[in-house]
């Protein structure tokens, strides 16, 4: 249902604008890659104007995405380091609990966990990014 609403409200108007843009800009232009002779270029191609504009826009979106991806590498690295620290802390906590249970079993007593603290350290799931809750 949500996908149908998205298609009607976003995709359909964009498709209509794309078709109107293509029809309005269908005349042929020569794209020259020769900076010295623009009247008779050695490297040139003739394309409809809308193709040139759309290809340049797609290239800009891709270049922006790549630049953003490289710009966020620090955050991705920090997230990996924090995840490794969290895994290490969970392993230490589990080892400490096992030692406490083993010591309590040797002494013949049942270990008492503080009711207020015990649920905080239990994994209850993961959020949408995969982080432990």
C-alpha positions as CSV (number, residue, x, y, z in Angstrom):
1,X,0.0,0.0,0.0
2,X,2.8,2.4,1.0
3,X,4.7,1.6,-2.2
4,X,1.6,2.4,-4.3
5,X,1.2,5.8,-2.6
6,X,4.9,6.5,-3.1
7,X,4.6,5.6,-6.8
8,X,1.6,7.9,-7.3
9,X,3.0,10.8,-5.3
10,X,6.7,10.7,-6.3
11,X,7.5,8.5,-9.3
12,X,4.6,9.4,-11.5
13,X,5.1,13.2,-11.3
14,X,8.9,12.7,-11.9
15,X,8.2,10.5,-14.9
16,X,5.8,13.1,-16.3
17,X,8.4,15.9,-15.8
18,X,11.1,13.7,-17.4
19,X,9.0,13.2,-20.5
20,X,8.1,16.9,-20.8
21,X,11.7,17.8,-20.4
22,X,12.8,15.4,-23.0
23,X,10.2,16.6,-25.5
24,X,11.1,20.2,-24.9
25,X,14.8,19.7,-25.3
26,X,15.1,17.2,-28.1
27,X,17.1,19.3,-30.5
28,X,20.6,18.1,-31.4
29,X,23.7,19.7,-29.9
30,X,27.3,18.9,-30.6
31,X,29.3,18.0,-27.5
32,X,32.9,18.9,-28.2
33,X,36.0,17.6,-26.4
34,X,38.4,19.6,-28.5
35,X,39.3,22.9,-26.8
36,X,41.3,24.2,-29.8
37,X,38.8,23.9,-32.7
38,X,35.2,24.2,-31.6
39,X,33.8,24.6,-35.1
40,X,35.1,21.3,-36.4
41,X,36.1,19.3,-33.3
42,X,38.4,16.2,-33.6
43,X,36.6,14.7,-30.6
44,X,32.9,15.5,-30.6
45,X,29.5,13.8,-30.5
46,X,26.1,15.0,-31.5
47,X,23.3,14.1,-29.1
48,X,19.9,15.4,-28.1
49,X,20.2,18.1,-25.4
50,X,18.1,16.3,-22.9
51,X,20.5,13.3,-23.0
52,X,23.5,15.5,-22.4
53,X,21.8,17.2,-19.4
54,X,20.5,13.9,-17.9
55,X,23.9,12.2,-18.3
56,X,25.7,15.2,-16.6
57,X,23.1,15.2,-13.8
58,X,23.6,11.5,-13.2
59,X,27.4,12.0,-13.2
60,X,27.0,14.7,-10.6
61,X,24.9,12.5,-8.4
62,X,27.4,9.7,-8.6
63,X,30.3,12.0,-7.9
64,X,28.5,13.5,-5.0
65,X,27.7,10.1,-3.6
66,X,31.3,8.9,-3.9
67,X,32.6,12.2,-2.3
68,X,30.1,11.7,0.6
69,X,31.1,8.1,1.0
70,X,34.8,9.0,1.3
71,X,34.0,11.9,3.6
72,X,32.2,9.6,6.0
73,X,35.1,7.1,6.3
74,X,36.0,8.5,9.7
75,X,32.5,7.7,11.1
76,X,32.5,4.2,9.7
77,X,35.9,3.5,11.2
78,X,34.8,4.9,14.6
79,X,31.7,2.7,14.4
80,X,33.8,-0.4,13.7
81,X,36.1,0.4,16.7
82,X,33.1,1.0,19.0
83,X,31.5,-2.2,17.9
84,X,34.8,-4.1,18.6
85,X,35.0,-2.4,22.1
86,X,31.4,-3.4,22.8
87,X,32.1,-7.0,21.8
88,X,35.2,-7.1,24.0
89,X,33.2,-5.6,27.0
90,X,30.4,-8.1,26.5
91,X,32.9,-11.0,26.5
92,X,34.6,-9.6,29.7
93,X,31.2,-9.3,31.4
94,X,30.2,-12.8,30.4
95,X,33.6,-14.1,31.8
96,X,33.1,-12.2,35.0
97,X,29.6,-13.6,35.4
98,X,30.9,-17.1,34.9
99,X,33.6,-16.6,37.5
100,X,31.1,-15.2,39.9
101,X,28.7,-18.1,39.3
102,X,31.6,-20.6,39.7
103,X,32.7,-19.0,43.0
104,X,29.2,-19.0,44.3
105,X,28.8,-22.7,43.3
106,X,32.0,-23.6,45.2
107,X,30.7,-21.8,48.3
108,X,27.2,-23.4,47.9
109,X,25.3,-20.2,47.7
110,X,23.1,-18.8,44.9
111,X,24.5,-15.5,43.5
112,X,22.1,-12.6,43.9
113,X,22.1,-10.1,41.0
114,X,20.9,-6.7,41.8
115,X,17.4,-6.5,40.2
116,X,17.9,-2.9,39.1
117,X,21.2,-3.6,37.3
118,X,20.7,-7.1,35.7
119,X,18.3,-6.1,32.9
120,X,20.6,-3.3,31.7
121,X,23.3,-5.7,30.6
122,X,21.1,-8.2,28.9
123,X,20.9,-7.9,25.1
124,X,17.3,-7.3,24.1
125,X,17.8,-7.0,20.4
126,X,19.2,-4.8,17.7
127,X,18.1,-1.5,16.3
128,X,17.7,-0.8,12.5
129,X,21.5,-0.2,12.2
130,X,22.4,-3.5,13.9
131,X,23.6,-1.9,17.1
132,X,22.8,-3.9,20.3
133,X,20.0,-2.4,22.4
